[in-house]
Amino acid sequence: MGQLEGSILLQGDMNAATLTARGGKHGEDKFDANGRRKADSVVHEQILRYEQLSGTSVAAESRVIGSLFADATAVEVSIVCETKPDGSGGDPREFTVDVLKGNQTTAFASILAGGTPITVDSTIANRQVQFVTPTTTAGTRGDQIKITVGVSGTTGTQGQGLSVSVKYRENPA
């Protein structure tokens, strides 16, 4: 096995309080005196979750599911229905899921593309995860995240069991 000039091959653990790289020290302010990374320099991933029970029809609801502890970026939303809505004819059953962000001074607003909720209907498969990339991604400390579910239709059976996850990456202070 070859090595690059100036490289170090490690087998085992390494604990470095500082690292002197070409051009000076790199990131020494991010480590404590024992070489451990300071908590305020770590990017945290927070996944906020919302659920409606398996075996029960999805119902209309609007609920705050959590708040941000630091400035953050919305990364992804996942929506999964255990048993999809099943209906045909003039007014088939379906439901929508919207993810909103707001705080004590700012009204809740959708973070989804065009402010349009995601529709879950008979065209998806049971337990098919729908991954959605938010278009409003910036969040600040104290923002709350709210899930709003709307139901519609009169023909067939409504979906059962719903899970929504919203992933945020919180930036260091």
RODO-2510 file (C-alpha; in nm, 4 decimals, decimal comma):
residues 173
     n   res          X          Y          Z
     1     m     0,0000     0,0000     0,0000
     2     g     0,1440     0,3381    -0,0958
     3     q     0,1315     0,6602     0,0973
     4     l     0,1179     1,0203    -0,0120
     5     e     0,4104     1,2413     0,0810
     6     g     0,3557     1,3834     0,4284
     7     s     0,0611     1,1557     0,5089
     8     i     0,0157     0,9703     0,8339
     9     l    -0,1291     0,6200     0,8581
    10     l    -0,3184     0,5698     1,1846
    11     q    -0,4310     0,2408     1,3283
    12     g    -0,6226     0,3043     1,6479
    13     d    -0,7278     0,6251     1,8221
    14     m    -0,5901     0,9750     1,7864
    15     n    -0,6575     1,2715     2,0141
    16     a    -0,5211     1,6051     1,8991
    17     a    -0,5779     1,9249     2,0983
    18     t    -0,4578     2,1350     1,8040
    19     l    -0,3710     2,0661     1,4470
    20     t    -0,1054     2,2735     1,2777
    21     a    -0,1655     2,2617     0,9069
    22     r     0,0020     2,4449     0,6225
    23     g    -0,1001     2,8054     0,6572
    24     g    -0,1434     2,7898     1,0345
    25     k    -0,3699     2,6258     1,2868
    26     h    -0,7046     2,5016     1,1666
    27     g    -1,0161     2,5187     1,3804
    28     e    -0,8426     2,5295     1,7186
    29     d    -1,1261     2,7482     1,8499
    30     k    -1,3628     2,4549     1,7826
    31     f    -1,1885     2,2240     2,0339
    32     d    -1,1492     2,2384     2,4116
    33     a    -0,8197     2,1914     2,6013
    34     n    -0,8697     1,8114     2,5968
    35     g    -0,9098     1,7927     2,2199
    36     r    -1,2880     1,7401     2,2338
    37     r    -1,5081     1,9263     1,9882
    38     k    -1,7060     2,2081     2,1539
    39     a    -2,0840     2,1641     2,1353
    40     d    -2,1322     2,5107     1,9881
    41     s    -1,9292     2,4139     1,6807
    42     v    -2,1292     2,1029     1,5910
    43     v    -2,4060     2,1018     1,3336
    44     h    -2,6985     1,9154     1,4910
    45     e    -2,9651     1,7325     1,2935
    46     q    -3,3072     1,7496     1,4476
    47     i    -3,5924     1,5382     1,3147
    48     l    -3,9366     1,6545     1,4215
    49     r    -4,2076     1,3871     1,3966
    50     y    -4,5846     1,3824     1,3658
    51     e    -4,8033     1,0696     1,3696
    52     q    -5,1605     0,9520     1,3511
    53     l    -5,2194     0,5966     1,4760
    54     s    -5,2149     0,2870     1,2565
    55     g    -5,5561     0,1316     1,2040
    56     t    -5,7410     0,4637     1,2368
    57     s    -5,8555     0,6835     0,9514
    58     v    -5,6420     0,9901     0,8870
    59     a    -5,8231     1,2892     1,0372
    60     a    -5,7973     1,6641     0,9834
    61     e    -5,5640     1,8179     1,2382
    62     s    -5,3273     2,1089     1,2889
    63     r    -5,0526     2,0636     1,5499
    64     v    -4,7206     2,2255     1,6444
    65     i    -4,4656     1,9428     1,6582
    66     g    -4,1599     2,1250     1,7905
    67     s    -3,9376     2,4293     1,7815
    68     l    -3,5862     2,5116     1,6634
    69     f    -3,3101     2,5538     1,9211
    70     a    -3,0736     2,7406     1,6858
    71     d    -3,0665     2,8920     1,3396
    72     a    -3,1338     2,6009     1,1076
    73     t    -3,1909     2,4813     0,7527
    74     a    -3,4859     2,2635     0,6512
    75     v    -3,3400     1,9684     0,4630
    76     e    -3,6198     1,7233     0,3859
    77     v    -3,9739     1,6165     0,4687
    78     s    -4,0954     1,2571     0,4519
    79     i    -4,4606     1,1526     0,4455
    80     v    -4,5821     0,7936     0,4663
    81     c    -4,9311     0,6484     0,4961
    82     e    -4,9543     0,2907     0,6202
    83     t    -5,2720     0,2123     0,4232
    84     k    -5,3399     0,4452     0,1321
    85     p    -5,6786     0,6065     0,0698
    86     d    -5,8931     0,3876    -0,1529
    87     g    -6,1690     0,5393    -0,3539
    88     s    -6,2920     0,5931    -0,7042
    89     g    -6,5813     0,7646    -0,8735
    90     g    -6,6907     1,1236    -0,8333
    91     d    -6,5314     1,2150    -0,4982
    92     p    -6,2553     0,9717    -0,3904
    93     r    -6,1009     0,9904    -0,0437
    94     e    -5,7633     1,1614    -0,0083
    95     f    -5,5774     1,3877     0,2313
    96     t    -5,3171     1,6621     0,2217
    97     v    -5,0179     1,7346     0,4437
    98     d    -4,8624     2,0783     0,4832
    99     v    -4,5544     2,1778     0,6869
   100     l    -4,5554     2,5327     0,8219
   101     k    -4,3080     2,7486     1,0123
   102     g    -4,3826     3,0499     1,2328
   103     n    -4,3064     3,2126     1,5663
   104     q    -4,4424     3,4625     1,8177
   105     t    -4,4159     3,7503     1,5692
   106     t    -4,4472     3,5751     1,2325
   107     a    -4,7629     3,3950     1,1135
   108     f    -4,7328     3,0296     1,0156
   109     a    -4,6494     2,9838     0,6456
   110     s    -4,5841     2,6727     0,4372
   111     i    -4,2232     2,5703     0,3712
   112     l    -4,3313     2,3520     0,0761
   113     a    -4,3018     2,4479    -0,2915
   114     g    -4,5507     2,7195    -0,3802
   115     g    -4,7096     2,6819    -0,0372
   116     t    -4,8905     2,3787    -0,1785
   117     p    -4,9655     2,0838     0,0536
   118     i    -4,8688     1,7321    -0,0553
   119     t    -5,1660     1,5183    -0,1628
   120     v    -5,1873     1,1542    -0,0560
   121     d    -5,4407     0,9579    -0,2611
   122     s    -5,5018     0,6156    -0,4173
   123     t    -5,2192     0,6650    -0,6710
   124     i    -4,9494     0,5967    -0,4105
   125     a    -4,8645     0,2540    -0,2696
   126     n    -4,9202     0,1469     0,0903
   127     r    -4,6203     0,2567     0,3009
   128     q    -4,4656     0,4455     0,0065
   129     v    -4,2457     0,7197     0,1488
   130     q    -4,2832     1,0523    -0,0283
   131     f    -3,9670     1,2617     0,0134
   132     v    -4,0164     1,6353    -0,0331
   133     t    -3,7489     1,9050    -0,0464
   134     p    -3,8710     2,2259     0,1176
   135     t    -3,8317     2,5509    -0,0754
   136     t    -3,8383     2,7763     0,2310
   137     t    -3,5382     2,6381     0,4148
   138     a    -3,4147     2,9084     0,6554
   139     g    -3,5266     2,8833     1,0159
   140     t    -3,4256     3,0763     1,3256
   141     r    -3,4029     2,9967     1,6945
   142     g    -3,7549     2,9883     1,8387
   143     d    -3,9375     2,9082     1,5148
   144     q    -4,2116     2,6492     1,5604
   145     i    -4,2948     2,3802     1,3080
   146     k    -4,6601     2,2904     1,2511
   147     i    -4,8186     2,0051     1,0563
   148     t    -5,1616     2,0592     0,9026
   149     v    -5,3603     1,7639     0,7668
   150     g    -5,6713     1,8199     0,5549
   151     v    -5,9104     1,5394     0,4524
   152     s    -6,1544     1,5257     0,1623
   153     g    -6,3711     1,2917    -0,0391
   154     t    -6,6787     1,0807     0,0233
   155     t    -6,6190     0,7703    -0,1900
   156     g    -6,4189     0,4743    -0,0568
   157     t    -6,2104     0,4560     0,2604
   158     q    -5,9722     0,7142     0,4010
   159     g    -5,6021     0,6364     0,4459
   160     q    -5,4946     0,4905     0,7793
   161     g    -5,1825     0,5545     0,9838
   162     l    -4,9785     0,8636     0,8963
   163     s    -4,6195     0,9587     0,9759
   164     v    -4,4526     1,2888     0,8844
   165     s    -4,0863     1,3700     0,9588
   166     v    -3,9217     1,7089     0,9106
   167     k    -3,5392     1,7195     0,9153
   168     y    -3,3578     2,0379     1,0178
   169     r    -2,9810     2,0985     1,0418
   170     e    -2,9131     2,3408     1,3230
   171     n    -2,6104     2,5582     1,2676
   172     p    -2,3635     2,6257     1,5473
   173     a    -2,4031     2,9445     1,7496
***
